[in-house]
Amino acid sequence: MEIKIQEYKDIAVIAIKGRLDHSTVPQMDQAFETATDRGKYKLIIDLSQLNFLSSSGIDALLTTQKNIRSRNRGEMVLVGLHPRVRGTLELAGLAGFFKYFDDLPSAMEFASSLPGTSTTEAPPPSEKDKPKSI
């Protein structure tokens, strides 16, 4: 699995490529933690290159969404879902728990419209922080 994070003002776009299962969830959790530690509570999870989502991956997505919402600090949205991945979420009864977007510009527009909820402004990303793999 490969993960890339891009930061835009108070939004983090986290692109996940490959499989999300019990062996790769810790990588994803680290990416989420990195983003929120930098004050990015509006998370866009780009799953357009994700080809498998296990129950462990679903649990990690749910946990992150619940944590962000419980603090009233932001929102996590999903973009570019492969039909098989979307079907997995629907079978699990989670279709209404996440907001889905077909493309990144639509997700960015939605996230940008959310109120700024960060209590502190994160420092601007340095060159080493721009798109990176975890």
C-alpha positions in Angstrom: 0.0 0.0 0.0 1.1 3.5 -0.8 -0.2 6.7 1.0 0.3 10.3 -0.1 -0.7 13.3 1.8 -1.2 16.8 0.3 -2.1 19.8 2.5 -4.2 22.7 1.4 -4.8 25.4 4.0 -7.0 23.5 6.6 -7.6 20.4 4.4 -5.5 17.2 4.0 -6.0 15.0 1.0 -4.9 11.5 1.8 -4.6 9.2 -1.2 -4.5 5.5 -0.6 -3.3 3.1 -3.3 -3.5 -0.7 -3.1 -5.1 -2.8 -0.4 -6.4 -1.6 3.0 -6.5 -4.5 5.4 -5.2 -5.5 8.8 -1.6 -5.3 7.7 -1.8 -1.8 6.2 -4.2 -0.1 8.6 -1.4 1.1 10.9 0.1 3.1 7.9 -3.3 4.7 7.3 -3.8 5.5 10.9 -0.3 7.2 10.9 -1.3 9.3 7.9 -4.5 10.4 9.7 -2.6 11.2 12.9 0.0 13.2 10.9 -2.7 15.3 9.3 -4.7 16.0 12.5 -1.5 16.7 14.5 -0.8 19.4 11.9 -4.3 20.9 12.5 -6.0 19.4 9.4 -9.4 18.2 10.5 -11.0 18.4 7.1 -9.8 15.1 5.6 -10.5 14.0 2.1 -9.7 10.3 1.6 -8.9 9.6 -2.0 -9.7 5.9 -2.6 -9.7 6.0 -6.4 -6.7 3.6 -6.4 -7.8 1.4 -3.6 -8.7 -2.0 -4.9 -9.6 -3.8 -1.6 -11.1 -2.8 1.7 -11.3 -5.2 4.6 -13.3 -5.0 7.8 -10.1 -3.7 9.5 -10.0 -0.9 7.0 -13.6 0.0 7.5 -13.1 0.0 11.3 -10.2 2.4 10.9 -12.2 4.8 8.7 -15.1 4.7 11.1 -12.9 5.4 14.1 -11.3 8.4 12.5 -14.6 9.8 11.4 -16.1 9.4 14.9 -13.0 11.0 16.5 -13.2 14.0 14.2 -16.9 14.4 14.6 -16.9 13.9 18.4 -14.6 16.9 18.7 -16.7 19.1 16.3 -13.5 19.8 14.5 -14.1 18.8 11.0 -15.2 16.1 8.6 -13.8 13.1 6.7 -15.1 12.6 3.2 -14.4 9.9 0.7 -13.7 10.4 -3.0 -13.3 8.2 -6.0 -14.7 5.0 -4.6 -14.1 1.9 -6.8 -17.6 0.2 -7.2 -16.3 -2.8 -5.3 -15.2 -0.7 -2.3 -18.4 1.3 -2.4 -20.4 -2.0 -2.4 -18.4 -3.2 0.6 -19.4 0.0 2.6 -23.0 -0.3 1.5 -23.1 -4.0 2.5 -21.8 -3.0 5.9 -24.7 -0.5 6.2 -22.3 2.5 6.2 -23.5 4.3 3.1 -25.0 7.2 5.2 -22.1 7.5 7.6 -19.7 9.0 5.1 -20.1 11.7 2.4 -18.9 10.4 -1.0 -17.7 12.4 -4.0 -16.9 11.2 -7.5 -14.0 13.5 -8.0 -11.5 15.5 -6.0 -12.6 19.0 -7.1 -16.1 18.3 -5.8 -14.7 17.0 -2.5 -12.4 20.0 -2.2 -15.3 22.4 -2.8 -17.4 20.7 -0.1 -14.5 20.7 2.4 -13.7 24.3 1.7 -17.3 25.2 2.5 -17.1 23.7 6.0 -16.5 26.2 8.8 -12.9 26.5 9.9 -12.8 24.5 13.1 -9.2 24.3 13.9 -8.3 26.1 17.1 -4.7 26.7 16.1 -3.3 27.4 12.7 -0.8 24.8 11.6 2.5 26.0 10.1 2.7 26.1 6.4 4.0 22.8 4.9 7.7 22.8 4.0 9.0 21.3 0.9 9.6 18.0 2.7 5.9 17.9 3.7 4.5 18.3 0.2 3.1 15.1 -1.3 4.8 12.3 0.5 4.5 8.6 0.8 4.1 7.0 4.2 
